Amino acid sequence: MLFLVAALLLLGVVLGTVAHAPLSFSVAAGAVIALWLGGFALRERHGRRRGTSAH
């Protein structure tokens, strides 16, 4: 429950920051985050196909 409260508080801070930032900055930051997450997903999928585990 405490984790959920902390996550919602962090989300509120981030959304508040985005609301005051210029639209072009928000879009650029969103694109960078989306590319980063996409790269991470591809790396994870490629690693699982080889059958190697990081653990």
C-alpha positions as CSV (number, residue, x, y, z in Angstrom):
1,M,0.0,0.0,0.0
2,L,2.8,2.4,0.8
3,F,4.4,1.6,-2.6
4,L,1.1,2.6,-4.3
5,V,0.9,5.9,-2.4
6,A,4.6,6.7,-3.3
7,A,3.9,5.8,-6.9
8,L,0.9,8.1,-7.1
9,L,2.8,10.9,-5.4
10,L,5.6,10.6,-7.9
11,L,3.1,10.5,-10.8
12,G,1.5,13.7,-9.5
13,V,4.9,15.4,-9.3
14,V,5.8,14.3,-12.8
15,L,2.4,15.3,-14.3
16,G,2.6,18.7,-12.6
17,T,6.1,19.3,-14.1
18,V,4.9,18.3,-17.6
19,A,1.9,20.7,-17.3
20,H,4.2,23.6,-16.8
21,A,6.8,22.6,-19.4
22,P,6.5,23.7,-23.0
23,L,4.7,21.2,-25.3
24,S,7.7,20.7,-27.6
25,F,9.8,19.7,-24.6
26,S,7.1,17.3,-23.3
27,V,6.8,15.7,-26.7
28,A,10.6,15.4,-27.1
29,A,11.0,13.9,-23.6
30,G,8.2,11.4,-24.3
31,A,9.8,10.4,-27.5
32,V,13.2,9.8,-25.8
33,I,11.5,7.7,-23.1
34,A,9.5,5.7,-25.7
35,L,12.7,5.0,-27.7
36,W,14.5,4.0,-24.5
37,L,11.7,1.6,-23.5
38,G,11.5,0.2,-27.1
39,G,15.3,-0.5,-27.1
40,F,15.0,-2.2,-23.7
41,A,12.2,-4.4,-24.9
42,L,14.1,-5.4,-28.1
43,R,17.2,-6.2,-26.1
44,E,15.2,-8.3,-23.7
45,R,13.4,-10.1,-26.5
46,H,16.6,-10.8,-28.3
47,G,18.3,-12.1,-25.2
48,R,15.4,-14.5,-24.5
49,R,15.5,-15.9,-28.0
50,R,19.1,-17.0,-27.6
51,G,18.1,-18.9,-24.5
52,T,20.6,-17.2,-22.3
53,S,19.5,-15.9,-18.9
54,A,21.0,-12.9,-17.1
55,H,20.3,-14.6,-13.7
